[in-house]
Amino acid sequence: MKPKNRIWCPDCNRPKMLFETERKANDFIKWNGGDLATGSETLRAYYCPSCCGWHISHRSYKPVYESRTDKLIGAYRRMISKKGTDRIDRLLTNKGETVSRMAENIFKELPEEIRTVDSKNALRNAVSLYFSQNGIHDECGDIRREIYRIWREKKGI
């Protein structure tokens, strides 16, 4: 019979038993530890920040815990920094500005006739020209979408 408290732990990359508290995990070890023992190693409870709960293990305690997610983010940041741009920081903060603030500033810098134009294509062409002239890269299109939203709001569309 399988335990009902098994979940998939993304850090361990396998199913693990999850306990709400350390006491419940230790009680499980106390009553069921003999069935799970692997030689001379004793079972212990440990907190898993990925699952926000307690698991049990026979492996020794590691004082510095780095989750798989943290490792992947670190590897991605190292890979990006080799290319010269840190895309994660740029997407999250846009070099100190939020996407909406940056879009508002760009929209204000566009000529008045472009800001009041009725055609979205004319606005799209003007924004593309502005981006190329100022070296702005918007791979995900977040800034463009926000500029179009501001334009529609001003036009009352």
C-alpha positions in Angstrom: 0.0 0.0 0.0 1.4 3.4 -1.0 1.5 6.3 1.5 -1.1 9.0 0.7 1.3 11.8 1.5 3.6 11.2 -1.5 4.2 14.2 -3.8 6.6 15.0 -6.6 9.5 17.0 -5.2 11.0 19.1 -8.0 14.4 19.5 -6.2 14.8 15.7 -5.7 13.2 15.0 -9.1 11.3 12.1 -7.7 8.3 11.3 -5.4 8.8 12.0 -1.7 6.7 11.8 1.4 5.6 15.3 2.5 4.9 16.1 6.2 3.4 19.3 7.4 5.6 19.6 10.5 9.0 18.3 11.7 7.2 16.5 14.5 5.0 14.5 12.1 8.1 13.5 10.1 9.9 12.4 13.2 6.8 10.5 14.5 6.7 8.7 11.1 10.4 7.8 11.5 9.8 6.6 15.1 7.0 4.3 14.1 8.0 3.2 10.6 11.8 3.8 10.6 12.6 0.1 10.9 10.9 -0.7 7.6 12.8 2.1 5.8 16.3 1.7 7.3 19.1 1.1 4.9 22.0 -0.5 6.8 23.7 1.5 9.5 22.4 4.9 8.3 19.7 6.4 10.4 16.7 8.3 9.1 16.3 12.0 9.7 13.7 14.7 8.9 14.7 17.8 6.9 12.9 20.9 5.6 12.5 21.2 1.9 12.1 24.8 0.7 10.9 23.7 -2.7 7.9 21.8 -1.3 7.5 24.0 1.8 7.3 20.9 4.0 9.3 18.1 5.6 10.8 15.0 4.0 12.8 12.1 5.5 16.1 10.9 4.4 18.9 8.6 5.3 21.6 10.9 3.8 23.7 13.1 6.0 22.8 16.8 6.6 24.1 19.4 4.1 24.6 22.8 5.9 24.4 24.7 2.6 21.3 23.9 0.6 20.9 25.1 -2.9 17.7 24.0 -4.7 17.7 22.8 -8.3 15.8 25.9 -9.2 18.5 28.1 -7.7 21.1 26.1 -9.5 19.3 26.5 -12.8 18.8 30.3 -12.4 22.5 30.6 -11.5 23.5 28.6 -14.6 21.2 30.8 -16.7 22.6 34.0 -15.3 26.2 32.8 -15.9 25.3 31.9 -19.5 23.6 35.2 -20.1 26.5 37.2 -18.5 28.9 35.6 -21.0 26.8 37.1 -23.8 27.1 40.6 -22.3 23.5 41.2 -21.4 21.6 40.0 -18.4 18.2 39.4 -19.8 16.6 38.3 -16.6 17.4 41.6 -14.8 16.4 43.6 -17.9 13.0 41.8 -18.1 12.3 42.1 -14.3 13.4 45.7 -13.8 14.2 47.1 -17.2 17.4 48.7 -15.9 15.6 50.4 -13.0 12.3 51.2 -14.7 9.2 49.1 -14.9 7.9 48.2 -18.3 4.9 50.6 -17.9 7.1 53.5 -16.8 9.4 52.9 -19.8 6.5 52.7 -22.2 5.0 55.9 -20.8 8.3 57.7 -21.3 8.7 56.5 -24.8 5.1 57.4 -25.6 5.7 61.0 -24.4 8.8 61.2 -26.6 6.9 60.3 -29.7 5.8 63.3 -31.9 2.3 64.6 -31.2 1.0 63.6 -34.6 2.1 60.0 -34.0 0.5 59.9 -30.5 -2.8 61.1 -31.9 -2.8 59.1 -35.2 -5.8 56.9 -35.9 -3.9 54.0 -37.5 -2.2 51.5 -35.3 0.1 50.7 -38.2 1.5 54.2 -38.2 2.1 54.0 -34.5 3.7 50.6 -34.9 6.1 52.0 -37.6 7.0 55.0 -35.4 7.7 52.8 -32.4 9.9 50.4 -34.5 11.8 53.4 -35.8 12.2 54.8 -32.3 13.4 51.5 -30.9 16.0 51.1 -33.7 17.3 54.7 -33.4 17.6 54.4 -29.6 18.9 50.8 -29.4 16.0 49.4 -27.5 15.5 45.7 -27.7 12.0 44.4 -26.8 12.3 40.6 -27.6 9.1 39.7 -25.7 7.1 42.7 -26.9 6.2 43.9 -23.4 7.1 47.5 -24.0 5.3 47.6 -27.4 2.1 46.1 -25.9 2.2 48.7 -23.1 2.7 51.6 -25.6 -0.3 50.3 -27.6 -2.3 50.1 -24.4 -1.5 53.7 -23.6 -2.3 54.8 -27.1 -5.7 53.1 -27.0 -6.4 54.6 -23.6 -5.6 58.1 -24.9 -7.7 57.6 -28.0 -10.6 56.2 -25.9 -10.6 53.0 -27.9 
